[in-house]
Amino acid sequence: MSVFLVGRFCRQIVIHNSQIRNPFVLPLVQSFHLYTGRPSCVNPLVNSMIQQISVSEDFFFKQLFDRVSCTYSYLLADVKSKEAVLIDPVIDLAERDAKVVDNLGLKLKYSVNTHMHADHITGSGVLKKLLVGSQSVISKASQALADKYVEHGDIIEFGPHKLEVRSTPGHTNGCVTYVCHAQGMAFTGDALLIRGCGRTDFQEGSSETLYESVHNQIFSLPENFRLFPGHDYNGILDTTVSEEKKFNPRLTKCKEEFVELMKNLNLPYPAQIDKALPANKVCGLYNLPTEMEEKFKSILNV
Ligand SMILES: N[C@@H](CCC(=O)N[C@@H](CSS)C(=O)NCC(=O)O)C(=O)O
């Protein structure tokens, strides 16, 4: 897709999409908008709410859903090398996910957790057994056991693709957001939900910290970056930086109002919290509730 800029004295300039964020091209796009004085329907800055960034041909992306916990998992892969990562798998659906990976001929490198979940058990432990060679990943700050620990600024690689790790604490201490700059995507876990955010009333949650995390690490991304949350309870799949900066009913408030609002959410505790936390402290490999241990007995050899 291309962007056409039409000025007062200039007939037409065609800029390919891949060049829009080029530091030499962006000011040109901006100045055309300022110069002509009207918000062009093709100006990416004005249009960022609706203009989607398309993924490159060598990048595979599949969004997966767990109906019970309303959790999204994300399978990302390099089309050429077949190396894949799976963000936030759910244990109950580990066999489904392993089958998808197998069917597509992918090689799962990492099962990546955005944080230590309180509402469901991560699938990263069972997936290590189902897809031999794959490793569990979680942030160092989460203090859970995993094969690989990540910190702010680290890069996770699969084929030529890269996910930047951004520390976004507040919902939990160890929450991270994974940003794929080249594809204009960020996976926010429970730090930012669509028109919402993660609760801050347990697991060392802090509303002040969450506010800073979202504003500094997520809202600072380009306006048209697509954001993929850890959950959605309303049937919406994704959002953008621009949409959330305009319409998020919590995070558009000032920090003091946000903190007050978060104090009064009055949400019931997640039903599975007492079973989920002990298991998630070891990335779903041990400490499973009896029914899960029974279900995955042969896979986990416990
Ligand atoms: N009812 C669900 C839990 C719902 C919930 O508390 N969701 C969390 C993310 S999972 S810990 C949250 O942060 N929600 C924010 C919100 O505004 O809803 C269950 O029992 O599992």
The ligand as an SDF file (V2000), in Angstrom:
LIG
                    3D

 21 20  0  0  0  0  0  0  0  0999 V2000
  -13.2770  -13.4820   36.7550 N   0  0  0  0  0  0  0  0  0  0  0  0
  -11.9760  -13.9660   36.3730 C   0  0  0  0  0  0  0  0  0  0  0  0
  -10.8970  -12.9510   36.6970 C   0  0  0  0  0  0  0  0  0  0  0  0
  -11.0890  -11.6090   36.0540 C   0  0  0  0  0  0  0  0  0  0  0  0
   -9.9130  -10.7260   36.4330 C   0  0  0  0  0  0  0  0  0  0  0  0
   -9.7490  -10.3720   37.5790 O   0  0  0  0  0  0  0  0  0  0  0  0
   -9.0520  -10.4290   35.4500 N   0  0  0  0  0  0  0  0  0  0  0  0
   -7.7930   -9.7870   35.7230 C   0  0  0  0  0  0  0  0  0  0  0  0
   -6.7530  -10.3360   34.7960 C   0  0  0  0  0  0  0  0  0  0  0  0
   -6.4660  -12.0180   35.1920 S   0  0  0  0  0  0  0  0  0  0  0  0
   -5.6070  -11.8840   36.9770 S   0  0  0  0  0  0  0  0  0  0  0  0
   -7.8420   -8.2900   35.5900 C   0  0  0  0  0  0  0  0  0  0  0  0
   -6.8410   -7.6570   35.7820 O   0  0  0  0  0  0  0  0  0  0  0  0
   -8.9880   -7.7070   35.2560 N   0  0  0  0  0  0  0  0  0  0  0  0
   -9.1050   -6.2950   35.1290 C   0  0  0  0  0  0  0  0  0  0  0  0
  -10.5330   -5.9090   34.9240 C   0  0  0  0  0  0  0  0  0  0  0  0
  -10.7750   -4.7080   34.9110 O   0  0  0  0  0  0  0  0  0  0  0  0
  -11.3900   -6.7830   34.7540 O   0  0  0  0  0  0  0  0  0  0  0  0
  -11.6140  -15.2400   37.1120 C   0  0  0  0  0  0  0  0  0  0  0  0
  -12.2920  -15.5960   38.0910 O   0  0  0  0  0  0  0  0  0  0  0  0
  -10.6450  -15.8470   36.7050 O   0  0  0  0  0  0  0  0  0  0  0  0
  1  2  1  0
  2  3  1  0
  2 19  1  0
  3  4  1  0
  4  5  1  0
  5  6  2  0
  5  7  1  0
  7  8  1  0
  8  9  1  0
  8 12  1  0
  9 10  1  0
 10 11  1  0
 12 13  2  0
 12 14  1  0
 14 15  1  0
 15 16  1  0
 16 17  2  0
 16 18  1  0
 19 20  2  0
 19 21  1  0
M  END
$$$$
